[in-house]
Amino acid sequence: MKTNDNFPLISKELLDAIEECFPQRDFIAQTDHNVLVFHYGQRSVVNFLRSKYSEQNENILDKTS
């Protein structure tokens, strides 16, 4: 995956708000496949933003050292 240095800065507050809106959930075996796909798509976006946030903060620390 190509990194994009022009990606907007992500704040901790944004991550916390998104996590609250789209929390990790457990499902039973009978859960409809479409529900699972939709949920894991949302979580994929949350995980992507968390990864970008970490990457941005690592870069900040690297540049100030």
C-alpha positions, 0 to 999 in steps of 0.5 A: 500500500502506498503511503500518502504524505498529504493525508489530513491530520487525524486527532485523538478526539476524532478517533475516539468519536469514531470508535464510539460511533462504530464500536467493536461488536461480537456476533452470534453464529447465526448473524446475517452475512450482510450485517457482518460485512457491513460491520467489518467494513466500518471497523476497517475504516476505524482501523485504517484511521488508527493506523494513519494516526499512529503513523502521523505521530511516529513521524512527528516524533521522528522529526523532532528527535 
